[in-house]
């Protein structure tokens, strides 16, 4: 999983893989399988343990 800036500083791109990529039968070679645009304040609150 990784986080990247967007054009708007209030938002960030979160990139990662789904659980299916961890399966032994998976042959995922992509840098990431999904990409989400997330509010930075939500990321900060989650990192601080303020959101579940």
C-alpha angles and dihedrals in degrees: 000000000000138000124221134184121255129206089266113061090213090067136053135190115241114198127187150122131277123239090260089069090064093059117108090235091056119104098186111165098166121114086234138349100211139026126198131188106223134179111254092223090058091051091049093048091049092049089051091051094246095121132048 
